[in-house]
Amino acid sequence: MTSTTPEAEPFEGPPAVVGDGKELYAWLKRMRRDAPVWLDPASGSCHVLTHADALRVLSEPSVFSSDFSSLAPPPEPGLPNFAEASLSVTDPPLHGRLRRLISQAFTPRTVAGLEPRIQAVTAELLDSVSGRTDFDLVEELSGPLPVVVIAELLGIPASDREMFRRWAEYLLPPSDEVTAGEFLEGGYAKTRAAELNEMADYLLGHVRDRRSTPREDLLSRLVAAEDDGERLSDRQMVNFSAFLLLAGHLTTTLFMSNALLSFDGTPGTLALLREDPSLISGALEEVLRYRPPVSFLYRLTREDTRIGEVDVPAGRIVVVWLLSANRDERLFTDPDRFDPRRTPGGHLTFSHGIHFCLGAPLARMESSIVLRAMLDRYADIRCGTPVYHQRPDIFGVTSLPVSVRAA
């Protein structure tokens, strides 16, 4: 069978993310039909559009690597390297060792034990807008809650959350501020050296404090974790903490906001969930399928391989489109319709295989608690005009005005 080649494909790359992504979703649907695996002649990257192919790529780290260090220049002297031995960008066997060590501290029991505190923080944040009929969900609730929870989990002051938010803006710049190439080549990092070093030094100080004075928190448990005589280094602990604080809180913030947008856009959903709370868990899974916070994941081919009908050379970046896999008609009936009663098993929002998101149970718990609290407090919730992220890899809002009526 003849493979598809870049020169033979009369397709253009994905449109820019605008608003709720209608044009992008139309492009993904067309590509699933006409070019489910597409080699972009402009960039050389391979775009994977179907659920089956995405699942395969995410399941085979021996062929599709998460380690992009070979494409990056050597670290600049004086700059922290947040990718070094980081769980999300390592392959086996290092990835397995890191995950085993981190999993000793970040256990399901640890996450379950956070439920009362999440409920209390949610109540405090909703109390702060008590009496108001309008507020911004991101600013008042879905933004601060995950930061407070993760900070307290790690054992660092939640009062520093504005500093965390500032660091997140530096590490996750909007797409119109810096290109992926500039970020990879290190030019952007040089312009933010002071801020990046500030964050690294801040977290390192807390790590070293726990080595000398352990407490009842995640950092202390990370210090104590041991696997066959091996422990996490200071740098590995700093990188995991940074990832939790920044990427972890952002995806949960997006998840909560995407949930309310999905419910508001499907009349009767909030009334249905209020009448039958047993449907909440499934409805949130449908949100993850329908509006995943992350648009795509990257992998790098370790060797020549074949995806679908396309031969992909070694050293190619593979773009695994979660937005597309989660709406693949081959697996999901009427995939462009949000259905709170759907049982959407199989979505890839939290990835798959060895890189399945460690924070997935925490994100699900936080979103469920927030939704239940809002349904209890408000007889009516309506969304105003959202302001969307313009980054191509993030799918969600930076601002979501809501109008509420007390129950």
Secondary structure, DSSP 8 states (H G I E B T S, - for coil): -----GGG----------TT-HHHHHHHHHHHHH-SEEE-TTT--EEE-SHHHHHHHHH-TTTEES--GGGS----TTS--TTTT-GGG--TTHHHHHHHHHHHHS-HHHHHTTHHHHHHHHHHHHHTTTT-SEEEHIIIIITHHHHHHHHHHHTS-GGGHHHHHHHHHHHS--TTT--HHHHHHTHHHHHTHHHHHHHHHHHHHHHHHHHHS--SSHHHHHHH--BTTB---HHHHHHHHHHIIIIIHHHHHHHHHHHHHHHHTSTTHHHHHHH-GGGHHHHHHHHHHHS-SB-EEEEEESS-EEETTEEE-TT-EEEEEHHHHTT-TTTSSSTTS--TT---TT--TT--GGG--TTHHHHHHHHHHHHHHHHHHEEEEEE---EE---TTB-SEEE-EEEEEE-
